[in-house]
Amino acid sequence: MICHVNRDAQMIPLRKGHNPVVVDARRIMYWEERAGGWMECDLRGKNPVRIADGLPGHGFPALAPGCDSVIMMRFEKDQPPLPVLLELGVAKGTVITSVPGLWGHPRWR
């Protein structure tokens, strides 16, 4: 469940979904199991829209400071996860590095 917590510590449910990330002053990016992909909605949890093709196999989004692109981990069967740079709304991305190792949650600096 995606929720908003106000200044009085009141939790207000917005919609079903998980792993929410506030994209900008208008949008939330989140995973919706029922839709099978990454979605966007407004800050009230309304007007859901699929992001590109839903970005199946991607997780752990880290938004760029300008909110125009995102680094996500791409998971493929029998392969280690790789960090991928994607423009928001575009299904294909660029693998940032193929250096072997255990990649965790990406982060912009």
Long-range contacts (C-beta under 8 A, 24 or more apart in sequence): 2-28, 2-30, 2-45, 4-43, 4-45, 13-45, 14-41, 14-44, 14-45, 15-41, 15-45, 15-46, 15-48, 19-59, 19-60, 19-61, 21-61, 21-63, 23-63, 23-67, 23-88, 24-67, 29-61, 29-63, 29-70, 31-59, 51-88, 51-89, 52-86, 52-89, 52-90, 52-91, 53-91, 55-86, 55-91, 58-84, 58-86, 60-104, 60-105, 60-106, 62-105, 62-106, 62-107, 62-108, 63-108, 64-108, 65-108, 71-96, 71-106, 71-108, 72-106, 73-103, 73-105, 73-106
